[in-house]
C-alpha cells in the first residue's frame, strides 16, 4: 500500500515531462509559409506564429491564417490573402463599409492610410477600427472593438492582391508587427 503514493507521484512526473516535451515540440514545429502571388512571381512569408487554415471561400481567398488571440479576447485574428478583383477603390470602400464608427461617422474618413513601394509594387496599408459588421455570406453579426489592417498590392502587369487581417483590436495590435513584417517581406522572384 505504501507504493501507491510513490507510483502515483512517478506517473504524474512522467506525464508532466511528456506534456512539456510535446508542447515544446509543437512550438518548434511552427513554421512560416511562403505565400506565392502572381503565379509565383511575387512572394511573401507569413509569421511562424500564424496558423495556416483551409480558406473558407476558395476562389476569393487563396491563403488563410489564424493569428492567436490575445488574453481576454474571445476570437482569433483572421488573415486572408488573394487576388483583388473589382477594382482597388471598390474593394477598399467595401471593407470600410464593414466597419461602423461610434459617432456614426464614415469609416473611410476615420481610416489611416500609408503607401509605400515594395518589390516594384505600390502597396497601400489601411488601418480602420470600430464595430465590425460581418457580411451575410460570412455569417453576419456585429463585433465591437474590432480592427482591420489591410495591404492592397498593385503589382502592375502582375495583378493586384490583398492581405486583410481583422479581429479584436487587442489581438490585431499584438500581431501588428508580424503583419508588417509579412507585408515588408514582399519580393519579386
C-alpha positions in Angstrom: 0.0 0.0 0.0 2.9 2.4 0.6 3.9 2.1 -3.1 0.7 3.6 -4.4 1.6 7.3 -3.5 5.1 6.8 -4.9 3.7 5.2 -8.1 1.2 8.0 -8.4 3.9 10.6 -8.0 6.1 8.9 -10.6 3.2 8.7 -13.0 2.4 12.4 -12.6 6.0 13.4 -13.0 6.3 11.3 -16.2 3.0 12.8 -17.6 4.3 16.3 -16.8 7.6 15.7 -18.6 5.8 14.1 -21.5 3.4 17.1 -21.8 6.1 19.6 -21.5 8.1 17.8 -24.2 5.2 17.7 -26.6 4.4 21.4 -26.0 8.0 22.4 -26.8 8.0 20.1 -29.9 4.7 21.6 -31.1 6.2 25.1 -30.7 9.3 24.0 -32.6 7.2 22.8 -35.5 5.6 26.2 -36.1 6.8 27.3 -39.5 6.5 30.3 -41.8 4.6 29.7 -45.0 5.7 31.1 -48.3 2.8 32.9 -49.9 3.1 32.9 -53.7 1.2 35.5 -55.7 1.2 36.3 -59.5 1.9 32.7 -60.4 4.9 32.7 -58.1 6.4 35.9 -59.4 5.8 37.6 -56.1 6.3 36.1 -52.7 6.0 37.0 -49.0 6.5 35.0 -45.9 3.9 34.5 -43.1 4.8 34.8 -39.4 5.6 31.4 -37.9 3.1 32.1 -35.1 0.2 32.3 -37.6 -1.6 29.0 -38.3 -2.4 28.2 -41.9 -6.0 27.0 -42.4 -8.1 25.9 -45.3 -9.6 29.1 -46.9 -13.4 29.3 -46.2 -14.0 30.8 -49.6 -11.8 29.2 -52.2 -11.6 31.3 -55.3 -11.9 34.5 -53.4 -9.3 33.6 -50.8 -6.0 31.9 -51.8 -4.4 31.7 -48.3 -5.9 32.0 -44.9 -4.3 32.1 -41.5 -5.4 32.3 -37.9 -3.4 34.7 -35.7 -3.6 33.7 -32.0 -6.0 35.8 -29.9 -4.7 38.0 -27.1 -5.6 37.2 -23.5 -9.1 38.4 -22.8 -10.2 38.3 -26.4 -12.8 35.8 -27.4 -11.7 35.4 -31.1 -8.5 34.9 -33.0 -7.5 37.2 -35.8 -8.3 36.2 -39.3 -5.9 36.8 -42.2 -7.0 36.3 -45.8 -4.9 36.8 -48.9 -5.8 36.6 -52.6 -6.2 38.3 -55.9 -8.1 41.6 -55.9 -10.9 41.8 -58.4 -13.5 44.5 -59.0 -11.0 47.4 -58.7 -8.9 48.7 -55.9 -11.2 51.5 -54.8 -14.3 49.4 -54.8 -12.7 46.8 -52.5 -11.4 49.4 -50.1 -14.8 51.0 -49.9 -16.5 47.6 -49.3 -14.0 46.9 -46.5 -14.6 50.3 -44.9 -18.4 49.7 -45.1 -17.8 46.6 -42.9 -16.9 49.0 -40.0 -19.3 51.4 -38.2 -18.0 54.2 -36.1 -19.2 55.0 -32.6 -20.1 58.6 -33.6 -21.9 57.4 -36.7 -19.2 58.8 -39.0 -17.8 57.2 -42.1 -15.1 54.5 -41.5 -13.2 55.6 -44.6 -12.8 59.1 -43.0 -11.6 57.5 -39.8 -9.2 55.1 -41.5 -5.4 55.6 -41.7 -3.6 55.0 -45.0 0.0 54.8 -46.0 1.5 54.0 -49.4 4.9 52.5 -50.0 6.9 50.9 -52.7 7.9 47.2 -52.3 9.0 44.7 -54.9 8.3 47.1 -57.8 4.7 47.3 -56.5 2.7 50.1 -54.9 1.4 48.9 -51.5 -1.3 50.8 -49.6 -1.6 49.9 -46.0 -5.1 50.6 -44.5 -5.9 50.7 -40.8 -9.5 51.0 -39.5 -11.2 50.3 -36.2 -14.8 50.2 -34.9 -17.7 47.8 -34.9 -17.1 45.1 -37.5 -20.3 44.2 -39.4 -19.6 40.8 -40.9 -21.2 40.3 -44.3 -24.1 37.9 -44.6 -22.1 35.3 -46.6 -19.6 35.2 -43.6 -22.3 34.6 -41.0 -23.3 38.2 -40.3 -23.2 39.7 -36.9 -21.7 42.8 -35.2 -18.4 42.7 -33.3 -17.5 45.7 -31.2 -13.9 47.0 -30.8 -12.6 45.3 -33.9 -9.7 46.4 -36.1 -8.6 45.7 -39.7 -5.1 46.1 -41.2 -5.0 45.5 -44.9 -2.4 45.7 -47.6 -3.6 46.5 -51.1 -0.8 45.4 -53.5 -0.8 46.9 -57.0 1.8 45.0 -58.9 1.0 46.5 -62.3 1.1 43.8 -65.1 1.4 41.1 -62.4 -2.0 42.0 -61.0 -3.5 43.3 -57.8 -3.6 41.4 -54.4 -4.8 41.9 -50.9 -3.8 40.9 -47.4 -6.6 41.5 -45.0 -6.1 41.0 -41.3 -9.0 41.6 -38.9 -10.3 40.7 -35.5 -10.5 42.0 -31.9 -8.5 45.3 -31.7 -6.2 44.0 -28.9 -5.3 40.8 -31.0 -4.6 42.9 -34.1 -2.4 45.3 -32.1 -0.5 42.3 -30.6 0.1 40.9 -34.1 0.7 44.3 -35.9 4.5 43.9 -36.2 4.0 40.3 -37.6 1.6 41.7 -40.2 4.0 44.5 -41.1 6.9 42.0 -41.3 5.0 39.8 -43.7 4.0 42.7 -45.9 7.5 44.0 -45.9 8.8 40.6 -47.0 7.1 41.0 -50.4 9.7 40.3 -53.1 9.9 39.6 -56.8 11.0 36.1 -57.8 
